[in-house]
Amino acid sequence: MVAREFDPINAKTQTSDARADGLTNFNVSLLGNSNRGHSFEGKETDLSKLPPGVIGPELTDAERRALVEYLKTL
């Protein structure tokens, strides 16, 4: 595991090889952890059967609008 500290001057994280308690081991091979974004596709409701990057079934237009409205409140 790599320790990370934010460098506000250069707006980046500085890493070291030192172990740090409380940091999460971020495994990009797990569902939803890649940098490809998250997708809602198809009709599959069993989350364990979804391909990488797909985190849920396809949203209806009404569900998409509701999600956007919710995000506006954050």
Protein Blocks (a to p, Z undefined) as FASTA:
>chain_A
ZZddddfklopadddfbdcehiacddfkbghiacnbpadehjbfblklpcehiabdcddf
klmmmmmmmmmmZZ
